[in-house]
Amino acid sequence: MMAAKLNKAIGLNSALKAEDFKSLGKNTSLVLLCHQRPDGDALGSLLGLGLWLRSLGLSAHLLCPDAYPKNLSFLPQSSELAILEYQPTHWESMIEGADLVVLLDHSRRDRGGASAAKALQKRTGPVWMIDHHPEPESFDKSLHRISASSTCELVCELLHKEKLTTEMATALMCGLLTDTGGFKHAVRSETFQAAARLLDSGVNYPELSTQIFDTNSLQSLKLTGFALKDRLQQHPDLPLAWMVLNHKDVLDYKIESGDTEGLVNYTLSIEGNKMGLLFQEKDPGITRISFRSKGDCVVNQMAERFFSGGGHKNAAGGRYEGTAEEAEAFFLSIISEQFA
């Protein structure tokens, strides 16, 4: 009944505002869902918006499709996040039957994984979306802007008149920091305005920055050393470098989610390079690829065309059905054409 009222009250793709959330009844069943393999922006927007909704007295379920990286477990109330893959039947039912579902940091229903996509397809109730990735699908209400540095920046925009607690602000600052690489790229004046407001809301910036960029496990440091020494390769003719971590490497170094965060950036830091990649075969025969680039070197189109992926102009991801070495060989067979 509540979902039917919400459907009747909204127009397709109408602009999402804070007042839309504030007008929800206290009995509204609400699910917030981020994307698979959640990063700092996914978790930050999920927690930032979720904590604000709970401050309004709404019962919001904060849902990740799969486990989030351990290096982000310091985020306030992250231990309360629900993991869909741990209870798929329960959460699929919740997504399908909730009065309202809000997608955060993804604008395509399949980015939440197969279970979430199946449940979203069965829904008759509204789905809202907040995201900054290109080529969004259509939703009942949305706040979408490709030029935004992060989804957390858009949540800050959504809540520009609302009071933020230190916990909300810390979660949102995490997304700003991680999606800009420490304010190194994808920034605009609005990004720094949002950051200033979050600082005024009590964020301990030195501590947060240290947690994100300067806190590593011994194992992840050893992995970095190994990758730089034995897996870093520079193309002899093109301005690009890459690393390959095969399944044996994953097992030998006990690689967990978050351990390779930022590793791909070393490939792009080599003077003169315009593109960098990281190939990871975490599961046998399935290789995930992280793409990074500079300036006018576009990687999301290649990720979508050849590797069933997508993302931003200078940061994208994809996958290849094969070993890491096979994915590397395929990439090298097509890359000269991409630089032509």
N, C-alpha and C positions, 0 to 999 in steps of 0.2 A: 504494500500500500504506500509506504513512504517513497519507494523508488518510483512508483507511478506518479506521485505528486511532483517529485523532482523532475522527471521527464517532461511533464506538462508545463513546468515553470521555466524551462530553459530553451534557448535557441541553439541550433547546431553551430559549433565553433564560435560561440559568443565569448567575449573577452572575460577572463576569470578575474575576479576581484576578491579582496578580503571579506567584503560584505556578503558574498555568496556563501562563504563558510560560516560567518557569524549568524546568518539567517537559518542555519540548519537546526532542527529540533534536537533537544538533548537525547532523544531516543534513537537518533539516526545511527544505523550501523555503517561504519566507515572503515575502509581498508586503504592504506597507503602502500604502494608497491614500487620499489626501485628496480633497476635492471640486474641481469645476471652478472656474476663476478663483480660485485659492487666495489666502487672506488670511493675516494674521499668526498667527491661531489654527490654521489648517489646516497651515501650514508649521511652526509651533512645535511642535505635537503630533506631526507626522510626524517631525521631526528629534529631538525630545526622547525619544520612545519608541524610535525607530529606533536612536539612539546607545546607549541603554541595552541594547537587545536585542543589539547588536553587542558590547557589553562582556561579555555572557554567552557570547560565542563563536558566536552564531547569525548566519547569513548572511541578513540582511534587505534586500530590495529596497525602496527608498523611492521611491514613484511619485506624480507629479502628473499629472492628466489633460491639463493644458496649461501653458503657460509661467507662471511666477510673476512678480510685480512686481519690477522692478529695484531698487526702494527697499528690498526685503527681502533682497537678495543679500549683505548683510553678515553674515547669520546663519551661525554656524559650520557648515562642511561643506555649505552649501546648494548648492555647485557639484557635489556628488555626487548630487543628486536627479535621477532619471530622468523624462523627459517623455513621456507616452504618445503624444501626437499626432505626435511626431517619428519614432517607430517603432511604429505601431499594430499591425501584424501580430505583431511580436515580443512586445509587452506584453499584447496580448489573449490570446495563447497562454500567457504566464506566469500571468496571472490565472486563466484557465480550468484550468490544470493544477497550480498550486501546491498544496502540502499544506495551507496555511493562508493566508487573506486577512484582513487587518484593515482595516476602514474607520474613518477618523479624521475627525472634525468633519462627518460627515454620516451620517444614519441611514436613508436611502432609496437604494436601489441606482442609481436613475437620476441622482442628484446627481453621480456621477462621470463623467457624459457618456455618449454613445451607445455608444462603443467599450467602455468599462468595463462598462456595463449589459449589453451583449450577452454579454460574456465571463462576467460573474457569473451570468447566467441559465443558462449551459451548465455551470456548476460542479456537481460532485457532492461536493466536499470542503467542509469547514466555513468559515463566514464569521463573524468576530467584529466587534464594533462598539464604539467609544467616542465618545460624542457628547452634546450638550446641546440639540439642536433638538427641537421638539415633533413628535408623531405619528410615532414611529419604526416601521419595519417590524420583522418578527421575524427574529432571528438566533440562531445556535447558542449564542453567549455574548455578553454585552453589559455595558457600564458606561454607563448612561444616566441623566442627571438634568437636567431642564429648569431647575431652580433654580441650577445651577452657572453661574458667570460665563462659562465657556469650556471647551472640550475640554481645553486645557492644565491647567486646574484639576483636571479629572477624572484626567488622567494623573498629576498630583502626588499625588492621592488613591490611585491605583493603586500608586504607587511610594513610599508614605509610609514604608516600612521600608527602602527601598533607598538605597544611596549614590549621589548624583548628582555628576557632574563639573561643572565650570564651563560647559562647552559645552552639556551637557544642560539645565542650569538656565537658561542664557541663552536657549535656544530656547523653553523653557516660559514664561519671564517675558515673552517677546515676545507670546505668545498672551493672557496675562493682561492685558497693557497694551493691546493693540489691541482686544480684544473688550469691554473696559470703557471705552474712550476715555480711557485714563489714569486709571483708577479713579474715573470720574465716574458710572457707571451699572452696573447688574446685579451689584453687589458684595454680598457677605455676609461674615460673620466668617471663614468658611472661606477666602474669597478672600485676605484679608490674612494669614491663617496660612500659606497656600501661598506667598505672596509673601515672607514673612519667612524661610521655609525656603530659598527660592531665593536670597535675598540671602546667607544663611549658607553657601550652596554656592558663592559666589564671583562672583555677578553684579555687574558694574559698572553699577549702575542709572543714574547720570547719563549715562554714555556711551550706554547702550541707549535711554534715553528721548530723547536728542538725535537718535540715528539714526532713530528711528521718527517723532517729531513735529516735529523742528526741522531736518531736512535735506531740502532741495528742489533740484531742478534749476532753472536760470534759466527754462527753458521752462514748467515747471509753475507757477512763480510768476506768469509772464505770463498763463497760462491762468486762474489764480485771479482776477487782476485783471480780466481780460476778463469772466469769468463773473459776478463781483460787479457790475461796471459795466453790462454790456449784457444779461445773461441772468437776473438775479435778479428775480422777480416776487412780489408779495404779493397774496393774494386780497382783494378789496375788502370782503367780508363775513365770511369764515371765518378762523380762526386758523391759517393755513397759508401757506407760501411754496414756490417751486420754481424750478429752473433747467432750461433746455433747451439741450443741446449737440447740434446737428444734424450730419449727416455732413460738411458743409463745414467746420464748426468743428473737427471731429476731424482733418481733413486739414490745415487751416490751422495748427493748433497742434501737429501731429504727436503727438497724444495716444497714450500707451502705457499699458500696464497699470500701475496704481499712481499715475499722474499726477493722477487725480481723487479719490484716497483722502482722505476727510475733507471733501470739498467740500460734500457734502449737509448737513453739520453747520452750515454758515453759515445755511442756511434755517431751521433749528430754533432758532438762537441769537437770532433776532429776538424782542424782548420781547413776551410774550403768545401767541406761536405754540405750537401743540400738535403740528403735523405739518410735515414738510419732505420734499421729493422732488428727485431729480436724474434727468433724462431724458438718456440718451446713445445716439446712433445711431452706434456705432462701425463697424458694417457697414451698407451701404445697405439701407434697408427693414426693419431689425431694431433695435428700441430697447430698451435695458435700463434698468430703473428701480430706483433705490435709495430706500427708504422709511425715514424716521426719525420717531419720535414721543416724547411725554412722558407720564408718568403713566398714566392709564386710557385714553388714546387708542390703540387697537389697530390695527396696520397689517398684520400677517401674514395675517389673514383676508381683507382686501381684496386683498392681493397674490396670494393663492391663488385667490380667486374670479374675479378679473377679469384677472389678468396672468400666469397659469400659473407662479406663484412660491410663495413662502412664507418662513418664517423665524421670528423671535421676535416677541413682542408689540410691542416698540418699535423693532425693526430688522428689515427684511425686504427682499427683492428680487423682481423679476419681469421679464417681457419682453412686448413688444407687436409683433405682425407689422405693421409700418408705420413711417412716418417719425417722427422725434421730435415734430414738430408735430402729426401725427395722433394719436400717443399722448397728447400733452398735451390735445388737444381731447376725446378719449374720457374721459380722467381728469376733466376739468372737467364733463363731462356727467353723471357719476355721483357726484361728490363731495358735493354738497349732501345727497343721500340718506344718505350714510355719516355725516354729522354730525347728522342729524335725531334 
